[in-house]
Amino acid sequence: MAYYPPYIDERAITIKGPHPSMLLERDFLLQCEITAGRVSGPGGQHRNKADTAIFIKHIATEIDTQATERRNQVHNRKLAIFRLRLKLACKVRTITGRDSHVPSELWKTRRQGEKLPVNAEHDDYPALLAEALDVIIARRYDVAGSAGILGVTMSQLTRLVRHERHAFARINEARESFGLARLRS
């Protein structure tokens, strides 16, 4: 069997080691800079009385996000961390073997047979999405082959990615550039 090197997407930020969205929260936060502040906008008299807005930046990639919609700093912090993990899952790639990828422990524990039930709002979703995208891109957007490596059906893998519309659109755009059919939404 011939060796095919993994494809590397030039538009993505490529890093070594574990994907940041797969790290435990305490390890993830060591790679981030978090600040609290105030923002203008609706919210009445309580809006600017406390620094409830949270701004978070992943230092290595300089990807950042914020959460300002709640009046509670703890809730905004949780939202901002989730949003940053999701953004990193979409924009950052770790190099994995095209044919030799071994699913992570998280992937194995979440998988039920050939199904992968996960809500797009669950804390595990960014890590699962990052792993799926790493494999799909390494295989030049071959979703069926990626599903086989990850031990799920193609429809389950497509459903996982489809929850994040930016990632889904990027995959379809790349599939078209390689002459592959678009995934159905």
N, C-alpha and C positions, 0 to 999 in steps of 0.2 A: 504494500500500500504506500502510495506516495505521500510525502509530507507537504502540507499546504500551510504556509504561515498565516497567522491571524490577520485579518484586515484591520487597519487602524484608521478611524475617521479623523481626517485632518481638521474638521470643524470643532471637534470635541477637545476638552482639556484632558490630556492623558497623564496619569500619575502611577507611581509604583505602589505596591503594598495593598493593604485592604482598602476598599472603597470607603470614603468618609461616612456615607450614610449607613454603613454596616457596623460601625463602631458602637460600643456601649455609650450611653449618653454622657457619662463622666469623662470618657476618653475623647468623645467627639467635642465636648465643650472646651477641652484643653487646646483644641485647634481653632477655637473661635474667639472673637472679640464681641462682647455684649455690652451695649449701652442702653440706658433708659433716658427718656426725654418726654417732651410735650409736643403735641401737634395741634394745629388749629382745625376747626371743622365742627360739625354738629356734635351735640352731647350735653348741651346745657351748661349750667353753672358749675358742674363737677368736672368738666373736661380738662381745664388747665389748672387744677388745684394740686395735682400730684403728677409725678413722672411715670405715667402708666404705659406710654408707648415704648416698645422694645425694638431695638435695631441690632441685628446680629450679622456678623461677617465671618466667613471661613477664610482665615488668614492665608493659607497656602494657595488658594485659587482666586481669592479676592471676590468671590461670589457672596452677595449679601441679600438680605430681605428684612422685612419688618412686620410687626403686628401692632395695630393701633386701635382696632375696633372695640375692644373691651375696656371697661373702666378699671379693671383689675390687672395689675402688673403680672401676677402669677399666670393668669389665663393667657395674656398676651405673650408671655415668655414661652409657654408651651406651644402656642400657635406659630410663633416665629421660628422655633427650633424645628418643628415639623415641616414648615415651608422651606427652610433652608435645606433640610435633608432631601426633600422632594426635588428642589432645584438642582442640588448636587447630583442626584440620581439621574436626572435628565441631561446634564451638561458635562459631567466628568466621567471618564472611562478608565478602567484599570485593564491592563492587558491580560488576557486569559487564553488558554489553549483553544484553538479552533475546534479540535476533535477530542482534546484531552481534559476538558473542564470537568471538575468534580463539584457537584452542587454543595453549597454550604450547609452547615448544620441547621441553620434557620430554614433554608429551602426544604431540606429533608423532613424537618419536624412539621412544617406547614402543609406539605404535600399529603394528600389522602388518595392513595392509588395514583391514578393519572390526573387527578384534579388538584387544584390549588385554590381553595376558598380563602379569599382575603378581601376585606372591605378597603376601598381606596382611602378611607379616613383612619384606618388602623395604624398604629405606630410602626408595625412591621412592613407596611406597604413600600416606603421608599427604598429599603434595603432589598426587598424582593424585586422591585422594578429595576434597580441598579444592576443586580446580578443578571436579570433577564436581558437587559439592554447590552451588557458587556458581551454576553454569549451571542446574541443576535448580530451585533455589529462585527464581532470576530469572525462570524460565518458569512460575512458579506450579505447580511439581511435575509438569510435563509431561515425563515421562522419555523418551517416544518423540521428541518434538521436540528435547530436549536431546541425545539420542544422535545425531540428524541433524546438529546444530551441531558436536558433538565428533568426528564422522566414525566412529562405531562403531555397532554394532547395539544395539537396546534391551536385548537379553538380556546383552550384554557390559557395558553400563553398570549394569544391575541387579545383575549378579554382582559388579562392583567395589564397589558400595555395600553389598551384602548381607554382605560380609566384616566390616564394622563394625556390630554389631548395634544400637548406640544410634542411629547415623545412619539405618539401615534402618527402625527403629521410628518414628523421628521423621518420616521421609518418608511412611510409611504413615498415620500419624496425621494429618498435614497433608493428604494426598490425600483421606482420608475427609471432612475438614472442608470441602474444596472440592467434594465430591460425585464424586470420582474413585474408581475401583476400587483396592483395595490391590494392591501388588506381591506376587507369589507368592514365598515363601521357599524 
